Amino acid sequence: MPVALRALDRGGILSIAGIHLSDVPPLTYERELFYEKEVRGVTSNTQEDGRSS
């Protein structure tokens, strides 16, 4: 996650989807979060999940 945040341009959005939870690694505010960067969590569903809803 920190590597991806450093690669974002000003105002970039990092979307994260996963199947398991883990601790968020330590972030350096200036290197990873300055310049209006955004982190979003997204859900990942299968086609079957959509049909059963």
N, C-alpha and C positions, 0 to 999 in steps of 0.2 A: 504494500500500500504506500509506504513512504516514497519508493522509487517512482511509482505511477504519479503521485502528487507532484514530485519534483519535475516530471516531464510535461505537466500541463502548462499551457499558456495562461496568461492573465485572464481571469473569468472562466477558466475551464471547469468542467464537471467530471468527477470520477464516479461512475456507477459501479456498485459492488453487488454481485449476486453470488450466493454460495449455498452449499447444502449442509454446512456445519458451522457452529459458532466457535470462535477463538478470541483470545484477548486482542485488543487493538494494540499494535506496537507503539512504543513511545514516538511522539512526533515533535519535531523542532518547529515551533510556531513560524519563525521567519522563513525557513527553507521549504516547508510543506504547505503552510496554510495562508500565507500572505497573498495579496493580489486577488482577492475576491474568488478564490477557488472554492469549490463546493463538493461535498461528499454526499452521495445518495445511495441508499439501500434499495434494491429492487427485488421483486419476487420473481421466481422462475417456476413456471407451471408447465406441465405436459398437456398435450391435447386431451388426454383422458381426464385430467383434472378439470378442464373447461367443460367437457361433456357431462361430468358428474355433478356440476354445480347447479 
